[in-house]
Amino acid sequence: MAVGQPKAGYRRSVDLARFVAAFGIVWDHARAPYADIGYTALALFLLLTSFLAVGSFERSDGRRFWISRAQRIAVPWLVWCAFYRVVYEVVADAPFDVLRDPWTLLIGPSIHLWFLPFVMVALVTIPWISRFVDRPERLYLAAVALAIVAIPLGLLHAKLAPTAWFVNMGEFAQPLPQWFYSLPLFWFGALLACGKRMGMVWPVLAAALLVSAVLFSRAPEFASVQMVLVALIFEAVWRLNIAGRWPTWLAGFAFGIYLLHPACMLLAYKLFGPDVDRSFAALFTFAVSWALTAALQRIPGINRYI
């Protein structure tokens, strides 16, 4: 695919981070060693999605922003729902049944597709955030609001919120746990973009530190520290100066790899059996997903969905 010149203030390293995050998600879903890196990969994916969405909105006239996002997310979601419906009708013992479980309307036939409806809904907040956070005092308020929202949602994700009397603290139906985890990270990325625009990110980073510290104090596990961890990773990525267009070329495959990897993982287990080494399964799945994405991107009419 063609790769043009970067926009003002753009970082090729951000593109590389998108590709690396896609690999981390595949590694996690294969349950390879140290699969918990998938938390960080997903957190980075969420941060980058909202961070780039703010820039896209601010370069658009508003209307084009929604049209482009509908084309990029909503339509592919429907197409890939149809694809995975066929796949799982063939291979699953209990095929997708929307009438039996209404929550599947926010997912689709394959659990990894939850990400697309989530982003479609969360993107509604991008114009509000971008327009509201237009000066330092509003950035302070937004950072405080982020902490106020992120802490209870993080505790709900960890099932540790004793004061959340309005929520059934039993097993949450999917995709609610994913949404509890993801929404604060998505908003964090949007606020980070606003802070970068103003040249002042420390209030947002302070909020990330506070959120992670509180969550870790209640739930001392790797998932609890993702906001501050991904903040540090992003700041390191932002300062990395990469020459050449190859990171942007790689980033063009990230979305397709994410969409295709469950089907390619089924292929890995079919070829090598259920006891296949998980590291090998992850590498095989990633390579095949990448190759298929590259092939499908060359097919007119299909390339718009991947």
FENMOBEL-V981457 format. One record per residue. RES is the residue in one small letter. PHI is phi in whole degrees, -180 to 180 (999 if undefined). BURIAL is # if it has 16 or more other C-alpha atoms within 10 Angstrom, else .. D_LAST is the distance of its C-alpha to the last C-alpha in Angstrom with 2 decimals. Layout:
# FENMOBEL-V981457
res phi burial d_last
RES PHI BURIAL D_LAST
RES PHI BURIAL D_LAST
This chain:
# FENMOBEL-V981457
res phi burial d_last
m 999 . 12.08
a -72 . 15.00
v -125 . 16.24
g -91 . 18.99
q -72 . 21.88
p -68 . 21.49
k -74 . 22.76
a -58 . 26.17
g 80 . 26.33
y -84 . 22.91
r -123 # 22.74
r -61 # 20.78
s -63 # 21.70
v -65 # 19.54
d -63 # 16.45
l -61 # 17.91
a -62 # 18.47
r -63 # 14.82
f -67 # 14.23
v -64 # 17.50
a -63 # 16.77
a -61 # 13.75
f -63 # 16.36
g -61 # 18.92
i -68 # 17.06
v -63 # 16.65
w -59 # 20.32
d -65 # 21.40
h -68 # 19.88
a -81 # 21.57
r 55 # 24.75
a -75 # 25.62
p -54 . 28.65
y 59 . 28.47
a -64 # 25.46
d -64 # 26.42
i -61 # 24.62
g -61 # 21.67
y -60 # 23.43
t -70 # 23.30
a -62 # 19.70
l -65 # 18.69
a -59 # 21.25
l -67 # 19.92
f -59 # 16.33
l -66 # 18.01
l -59 # 20.33
l -67 # 17.86
t -61 # 15.71
s -76 # 18.94
f -59 # 20.53
l -72 . 17.93
a -66 # 17.83
v -62 # 21.60
g -63 # 21.44
s -65 # 18.93
f -64 # 21.25
e -72 . 24.30
r -91 . 23.08
s -99 . 22.26
d -98 . 24.80
g 93 . 23.60
r -65 . 22.45
r -63 . 19.58
f -60 # 18.47
w -69 # 18.09
i -63 . 16.54
s -65 . 13.79
r -71 # 13.20
a -63 . 13.34
q -69 . 10.72
r -83 # 8.39
i -122 # 9.52
a -65 # 11.86
v -65 . 10.34
p -58 # 7.12
w -59 # 9.97
l -64 . 12.07
v -64 . 9.90
w -76 # 9.40
c -62 # 13.04
a -63 . 14.07
f -62 . 12.53
y -74 # 14.28
r -61 # 17.28
v -65 . 17.85
v -58 # 17.45
y -79 # 19.90
e -64 . 22.21
v -81 . 22.74
v -106 . 23.17
a -92 . 24.29
d -73 . 27.95
a -124 . 27.29
p -59 . 24.33
f -53 # 22.58
d -137 . 25.22
v -65 . 24.56
l -72 . 28.23
r -80 . 29.49
d -138 . 27.52
p -61 . 26.58
w -62 . 24.82
t -66 # 21.90
l -65 . 21.11
l -98 # 19.92
i -128 # 17.89
g 115 # 16.80
p -69 # 17.56
s -121 # 16.31
i -59 . 17.80
h -68 # 14.93
l -74 # 13.24
w -56 # 16.23
f -62 # 14.50
l -72 # 12.51
p -60 # 15.77
f -59 # 17.65
v -65 # 15.78
m -59 # 16.08
v -73 . 19.78
a -65 # 20.41
l -65 # 19.08
v -60 . 22.03
t -83 . 24.29
i -61 # 22.91
p -60 # 25.04
w -63 . 28.06
i -63 # 27.84
s -60 # 27.35
r -76 . 30.27
f -74 . 32.53
v -85 # 32.31
d -118 . 33.86
r -157 . 36.90
p -55 # 38.09
e -63 . 39.97
r -77 . 36.96
l -66 # 34.92
y -59 # 37.71
l -61 . 37.55
a -65 # 33.79
a -66 # 34.12
v -64 # 36.87
a -62 . 34.87
l -59 # 31.97
a -64 # 34.48
i -63 . 36.06
v -83 . 32.83
a -69 # 31.29
i -66 # 34.40
p -64 # 34.87
l -66 # 31.21
g -65 # 31.31
l -69 # 34.49
l -64 # 33.08
h -61 # 30.26
a -87 # 33.05
k 58 # 35.23
l -127 # 37.97
a -100 # 38.61
p -68 . 42.16
t -93 . 42.52
a -84 . 39.48
w -68 . 41.72
f -87 . 39.32
v -122 . 36.72
n -68 . 37.30
m -85 . 37.34
g -78 . 36.62
e -67 . 33.27
f -81 . 30.56
a -70 . 28.18
q -69 . 24.56
p -102 # 22.64
l -59 # 25.66
p -59 # 26.20
q -65 . 22.65
w -68 # 23.17
f -58 # 26.61
y -71 # 25.28
s -87 # 22.30
l -60 # 23.77
p -60 # 26.40
l -69 # 24.03
f -63 # 21.70
w -66 # 24.85
f -60 # 26.16
g -63 # 23.28
a -66 # 23.91
l -68 # 27.63
l -63 # 27.16
a -64 # 25.46
c -65 # 28.44
g -65 # 30.83
k -61 . 29.41
r -60 . 29.85
m -92 . 33.48
g 71 . 34.07
m -150 # 35.04
v -111 # 32.94
w -62 . 35.79
p -62 # 36.05
v -70 # 32.47
l -66 # 33.02
a -64 # 36.31
a -63 # 34.66
a -62 # 32.23
l -64 # 35.28
l -63 # 37.19
v -60 # 34.49
s -65 # 33.96
a -64 # 37.75
v -65 # 38.47
l -63 # 35.81
f -68 # 36.91
s -66 . 40.52
r -93 . 39.78
a -136 # 37.20
p -72 . 37.68
e -140 . 34.40
f -61 . 31.44
a -62 # 29.18
s -72 # 31.80
v -105 # 31.58
q -67 # 27.87
m -66 # 28.28
v -73 # 30.86
l -66 # 29.23
v -71 # 25.88
a -63 # 27.98
l -65 . 29.78
i -63 . 26.70
f -64 # 25.15
e -63 . 28.49
a -67 . 28.71
v -62 # 25.23
w -62 . 26.17
r -87 . 29.33
l -85 . 27.77
n -99 . 27.89
i -115 . 25.58
a -89 . 26.16
g 94 . 23.72
r -98 . 20.11
w -61 . 18.82
p -64 # 17.78
t -68 # 15.47
w -61 # 14.06
l -64 # 13.58
a -61 # 12.07
g -64 # 9.12
f -98 # 8.18
a -61 # 9.20
f -63 # 6.48
g -65 # 4.91
i -60 # 8.69
y -62 # 9.54
l -67 # 7.74
l -90 # 9.09
h -63 # 12.34
p -64 # 14.60
a -66 # 14.32
c -70 # 14.98
m -69 # 17.77
l -60 # 19.30
l -63 # 19.41
a -61 # 21.19
y -70 # 23.74
k -67 . 24.25
l -77 . 25.02
f -114 . 27.00
g 88 . 28.34
p -68 . 28.31
d -96 . 30.56
v -59 . 28.31
d -57 . 28.61
r -68 # 26.03
s -65 # 25.50
f -63 . 24.86
a -60 # 22.50
a -65 # 20.46
l -65 # 20.45
f -63 # 19.70
t -61 # 16.77
f -64 # 15.30
a -64 # 16.02
v -69 # 14.64
s -62 # 11.33
w -64 # 11.20
a -64 . 12.45
l -65 # 10.16
t -60 # 7.02
a -61 # 9.34
a -70 . 10.40
l -68 # 7.48
q -68 # 6.70
r -94 . 10.31
i -99 . 10.42
p -59 . 11.18
g 90 . 10.21
i -97 . 7.22
n -62 . 5.43
r -73 . 5.70
y -101 # 3.79
i -144 # 0.00
